[in-house]
Amino acid sequence: MATATAKVHSRTLRLTQPHTVQELLIEREVREGFVVVEPTIASICHADLRYFGGLRKPEVLERKLPMALLHEGIGTVVRSHSQRLNEGQRVVIVPYVPGYLLRGLQPEQCCPACRGEIEDNYCSNGQFLGSGTDGIAQSRLVLPEPCVIPIPDNVPDEIAVLAELCSVSYRALRGVRPMLAQAKVAVFGDGPVGYLTAAMLHHAYGLERDRLTVFGAIREKLDEFSFADTRMVQSYDFAAGDKVDIVVECTGGRFSESAINQGIDILKPGGQLIAMGVSEDLVPVNTRDVLEKGITLHGSSRSSAKDFREVLQVMEREDCQATLRRLVPDGFTAVSKADDLAGAMESALAHRDWKKTYLDFHW
């Protein structure tokens, strides 16, 4: 086990401007309590595509680029300055890094999130990989020990890659956990976020199709939700339809407005609305009915290491793996240099398939 502070060189594939990826060799410090991970498989997120395609606001791109993309991924420990992790271990990468770990502080010395006064994934001094700091698109990723989670032996790589997205859904639902034993829940969104949110409701929180409804716009996508009841938004009467206790909005973008307001329509008085979809523009919300019904609106988009550990336990079950496997692509895209990554991003941007896009790194 290595103990001294060391340096490693990382081949870092940075987005320097929209549609342009360049490789740089960057020296990174490995402090005590940190580990070095070689990324092996990553998945492309819509957030990555917004950066790559120049779909963020110009001032955001100017502030955050150049930057290596990707925050959904797994890897292998290649050097460890930790007492808990050994070289050669398969691990999931936690992209949210609390500030106290970066600064070598105790949690109580950092911020209200680290002190436990607010939720722990809202540290004002923290970092998020691929969003303001270099992400997984590099050959040597240096992370503090708590952000590197061993993968159980019976969870295959192609399932473990989905841990980040699953953990975000799992975290968003954690706040309403006491209600989930009896609540009726509606999920808006037939894409990967909606699918994994519904999957977590089913496998992690025990909801069956009599209490779980998914609303979407494309029948072929909704047919993948075999464990939930499904409805087409185009033909559903939200004013007259059955009411629910909890709505989870997983659409984002230009569909956020209709999904949020349709969710408000079908919520019971005192209901909970969880917003997970990201939009670059302000979204009009029917505040009159929010007030009249006493609806609680809660936003959630990131998770922490605790959520990853609990999600990986759920992923050990064969029925959960079978559900998640529907999102696994038929083939992985090999990436060994900057042009490979740029090509994969261009393809994903042009053909937004229902299944995820996986990158197979060859460093």
C-alpha positions in Angstrom: 0.0 0.0 0.0 1.5 3.3 -1.0 1.6 6.0 1.7 3.6 9.0 0.4 2.2 11.8 -1.7 2.8 11.1 -5.3 2.2 12.5 -8.8 0.5 10.8 -11.8 0.2 11.9 -15.4 -3.3 11.7 -16.9 -4.2 11.8 -20.6 -7.1 14.2 -20.3 -9.6 14.5 -23.2 -10.8 18.1 -22.7 -13.7 19.8 -24.5 -12.0 23.1 -25.4 -15.0 24.6 -27.3 -18.2 23.1 -28.6 -17.5 20.0 -30.9 -13.8 20.2 -30.2 -11.9 17.7 -28.0 -8.2 17.9 -27.4 -5.8 15.7 -25.4 -3.5 17.2 -22.8 -1.1 15.4 -20.4 -1.8 16.8 -17.0 0.1 16.0 -13.8 -2.1 15.3 -10.8 -1.3 15.0 -7.1 -2.2 11.9 -5.2 -2.6 12.8 -1.5 -3.0 10.5 1.5 -6.6 9.1 1.5 -6.9 9.5 -2.3 -6.9 6.8 -4.9 -6.1 6.7 -8.7 -8.7 5.2 -10.9 -8.3 4.2 -14.5 -11.8 4.7 -16.1 -12.9 1.7 -18.1 -16.5 2.3 -19.1 -18.5 5.5 -19.2 -22.0 6.5 -20.3 -22.9 9.8 -22.1 -25.4 12.0 -20.3 -27.6 14.7 -21.8 -25.6 17.2 -19.7 -22.5 16.1 -21.6 -24.2 16.6 -24.9 -25.4 20.1 -23.9 -21.8 21.1 -23.3 -20.4 19.4 -26.4 -23.1 20.7 -28.7 -22.8 24.3 -27.3 -26.4 24.2 -26.0 -25.5 25.9 -22.7 -25.5 29.6 -22.4 -22.3 31.3 -23.8 -21.4 32.7 -20.4 -21.6 29.2 -18.8 -19.4 27.7 -21.6 -16.9 30.4 -21.2 -16.7 29.8 -17.4 -16.5 26.0 -17.5 -14.4 25.2 -20.6 -11.9 23.7 -21.2 -13.1 20.6 -19.3 -13.1 16.9 -19.6 -16.7 15.6 -19.8 -18.5 12.6 -18.4 -19.7 11.8 -14.9 -21.3 8.4 -15.3 -18.7 5.7 -15.1 -16.7 2.9 -13.6 -13.0 2.0 -13.4 -10.2 0.1 -11.9 -8.0 1.2 -9.0 -4.4 1.5 -10.2 -2.9 3.2 -7.2 -4.2 3.6 -3.7 -3.2 5.8 -0.8 -6.2 4.4 1.1 -6.5 1.7 3.8 -9.9 0.5 2.3 -9.3 0.2 -1.4 -6.8 -2.0 -3.1 -5.2 -1.9 -6.6 -7.1 -3.9 -9.1 -10.6 -3.4 -7.6 -13.5 -2.6 -9.8 -15.2 0.6 -8.6 -18.0 3.0 -9.3 -16.9 6.6 -9.6 -19.0 9.1 -7.5 -18.8 12.4 -9.4 -19.9 14.6 -6.4 -16.9 15.5 -4.3 -17.7 17.3 -1.0 -15.5 20.3 -0.2 -14.1 19.0 3.1 -12.5 16.1 1.3 -10.9 18.4 -1.3 -9.5 20.7 1.4 -8.4 18.1 3.9 -10.9 19.3 6.6 -13.3 17.7 9.0 -16.9 17.9 7.8 -17.9 20.4 10.5 -15.2 22.8 9.2 -16.6 23.1 5.7 -20.2 24.2 5.1 -23.8 23.6 6.3 -24.1 20.6 3.9 -20.9 18.9 5.2 -22.0 19.7 8.8 -25.4 17.9 8.2 -27.5 21.0 8.5 -28.8 20.6 5.0 -28.7 17.7 2.5 -25.1 16.5 2.0 -25.1 16.9 -1.8 -25.3 20.7 -1.7 -21.8 21.6 -0.5 -21.0 25.1 -1.6 -17.3 24.2 -1.7 -17.6 20.9 -3.5 -17.0 19.8 -7.1 -18.9 17.8 -9.6 -17.0 15.9 -12.3 -17.7 17.1 -15.8 -19.3 20.3 -14.5 -16.7 22.9 -13.7 -13.9 20.3 -13.1 -12.4 17.6 -15.3 -14.6 14.5 -15.5 -14.1 10.9 -16.3 -12.7 11.4 -19.8 -9.1 10.9 -18.7 -6.7 8.0 -18.1 -6.0 8.7 -14.4 -8.7 10.1 -12.2 -7.6 11.1 -8.7 -10.4 10.9 -6.1 -10.8 10.9 -2.3 -11.5 7.4 -1.0 -15.2 8.0 -0.1 -15.9 8.8 -3.8 -14.7 5.4 -5.0 -17.2 2.6 -4.3 -16.3 -1.1 -4.8 -18.6 -2.9 -7.2 -20.2 -6.1 -5.8 -18.9 -9.3 -7.5 -22.3 -10.2 -8.9 -23.0 -6.8 -10.5 -21.6 -6.8 -14.1 -19.8 -3.7 -15.5 -22.6 -2.8 -17.9 -25.1 -2.6 -15.0 -22.7 -0.9 -12.6 -22.3 2.0 -15.1 -25.9 2.9 -14.5 -25.3 3.5 -10.7 -24.9 7.2 -11.1 -28.2 7.8 -12.8 -30.0 5.3 -10.5 -28.5 7.0 -7.5 -29.8 10.4 -8.6 -33.3 8.9 -8.9 -32.9 7.1 -5.6 -31.8 10.3 -3.8 -34.7 12.3 -5.2 -37.2 9.8 -3.8 -35.5 9.4 -0.4 -37.2 12.6 0.9 -40.6 11.0 0.4 -39.7 7.5 1.5 -42.1 7.5 4.5 -45.0 8.0 2.0 -43.9 5.3 -0.5 -45.4 2.4 1.5 -48.9 3.4 0.5 -48.6 6.3 -2.0 -49.7 6.4 -5.6 -46.9 7.8 -7.7 -46.8 9.2 -11.3 -43.6 9.6 -13.2 -43.5 12.0 -16.2 -40.9 11.1 -18.8 -40.3 8.0 -21.0 -36.6 8.5 -21.5 -33.7 7.0 -19.5 -34.2 9.3 -16.4 -37.9 8.4 -16.3 -37.2 4.7 -16.8 -34.6 4.5 -14.0 -36.7 6.6 -11.7 -39.6 4.2 -12.2 -37.2 1.3 -11.8 -36.0 2.6 -8.5 -39.5 3.1 -7.3 -40.3 -0.5 -8.2 -37.1 -2.3 -7.1 -35.8 -0.1 -4.3 -39.0 1.2 -2.8 -41.4 -1.7 -3.7 -44.1 0.0 -5.8 -46.1 -2.3 -8.1 -48.0 -1.2 -11.2 -51.2 -0.6 -9.2 -49.5 2.3 -7.5 -47.0 3.4 -10.2 -48.0 5.1 -13.4 -45.6 6.5 -16.1 -46.7 9.2 -18.5 -44.9 9.6 -21.8 -45.3 10.7 -25.4 -43.9 7.7 -27.4 -45.7 4.4 -27.1 -42.6 2.3 -28.1 -40.7 3.8 -25.2 -43.6 3.3 -22.7 -43.8 -0.4 -23.7 -40.4 -0.8 -22.1 -41.9 0.0 -18.7 -43.3 -3.5 -18.1 -43.3 -3.1 -14.3 -45.5 0.0 -14.3 -48.9 1.2 -15.7 -48.4 3.6 -18.6 -50.4 6.4 -20.1 -49.9 8.6 -23.2 -50.0 12.3 -22.3 -51.6 13.2 -25.6 -54.8 11.3 -24.8 -55.0 11.4 -21.0 -57.6 13.7 -19.3 -55.6 15.1 -16.4 -58.5 17.1 -15.0 -60.7 14.0 -14.7 -58.1 11.2 -14.2 -57.1 9.4 -11.1 -55.2 11.6 -8.5 -51.8 10.7 -7.1 -49.9 11.5 -4.0 -46.5 12.1 -5.6 -45.4 13.3 -9.0 -41.8 12.9 -10.3 -41.0 15.1 -13.3 -38.2 13.6 -15.4 -38.6 15.3 -18.8 -36.5 18.5 -18.7 -36.0 20.9 -21.6 -39.1 22.2 -23.4 -41.3 19.5 -22.0 -40.8 20.6 -18.4 -43.6 23.1 -18.5 -46.3 20.7 -19.7 -45.1 17.8 -17.4 -44.9 20.0 -14.3 -48.3 21.5 -14.8 -50.0 18.2 -15.8 -48.4 16.8 -12.6 -50.0 19.6 -10.6 -53.3 18.8 -12.2 -53.3 15.2 -11.0 -51.8 15.7 -7.6 -54.0 15.4 -4.5 -54.2 18.2 -2.0 -51.0 18.1 0.1 -49.2 16.2 -2.7 -45.5 16.2 -3.4 -43.9 17.3 -6.8 -40.3 16.3 -7.3 -38.6 18.1 -10.3 -35.6 16.3 -11.8 -35.6 17.5 -15.4 -33.1 20.2 -16.3 -34.1 23.1 -18.4 -32.0 26.0 -19.7 -34.9 28.4 -19.7 -37.4 29.5 -17.0 -40.4 27.2 -16.8 -43.9 28.7 -16.2 -45.6 26.9 -13.3 -49.3 27.0 -12.3 -48.7 28.5 -8.9 -52.5 29.1 -8.3 -53.1 25.3 -8.0 -49.8 24.8 -6.1 -51.2 27.2 -3.5 -54.8 26.0 -3.5 -53.7 22.3 -3.1 -50.8 23.0 -0.7 -48.4 21.2 -3.0 -44.7 20.8 -1.9 -42.2 21.3 -4.8 -38.8 19.8 -4.3 -35.9 19.8 -6.8 -33.2 17.2 -6.9 -30.5 16.4 -9.5 -27.4 15.0 -7.7 -26.6 12.3 -5.2 -23.8 11.4 -2.8 -21.7 8.4 -1.9 -24.4 7.0 0.5 -26.9 6.8 -2.3 -24.4 4.9 -4.5 -23.8 2.3 -1.8 -27.5 1.6 -1.3 -28.2 1.5 -5.1 -25.4 -1.0 -5.6 -27.1 -3.3 -3.1 -30.4 -3.1 -5.0 -28.4 -3.8 -8.2 -27.2 -7.1 -6.9 -30.7 -8.5 -7.4 -31.3 -10.4 -10.7 -34.7 -8.9 -11.2 -33.3 -5.4 -11.0 -30.5 -6.2 -13.4 -33.0 -7.5 -15.9 -34.9 -4.2 -15.7 -31.8 -2.1 -16.1 -30.4 -4.2 -18.9 -33.1 -2.7 -21.2 -31.0 0.5 -21.3 -27.7 -1.2 -22.1 -26.7 -0.6 -25.7 -26.0 -3.6 -28.1 -22.4 -2.4 -28.6 -19.9 -0.1 -26.9 -17.9 2.6 -28.6 -14.2 2.2 -28.3 -12.3 5.4 -27.2 -8.6 5.8 -27.0 -8.0 9.3 -28.3 -9.6 12.7 -28.6 -11.1 12.1 -32.0 -12.8 8.9 -30.8 -14.5 10.8 -28.0 -15.5 13.7 -30.3 -17.0 11.2 -32.8 -18.9 9.4 -30.1 -20.4 12.6 -28.9 -21.3 13.8 -32.4 -23.1 10.5 -33.0 -25.0 10.6 -29.7 -25.9 14.2 -30.3 -27.3 13.4 -33.8 -29.0 10.1 -32.8 -30.5 10.3 -29.3 -31.5 6.7 -28.9 -33.6 5.5 -26.0 -30.8 3.2 -24.9 -27.7 4.7 -23.3 -24.4 5.3 -25.2 -21.5 3.4 -23.6 -17.8 4.3 -24.1 -15.2 1.6 -23.7 -11.9 3.2 -22.8 -8.6 1.9 -24.1 -5.9 4.0 -22.5 
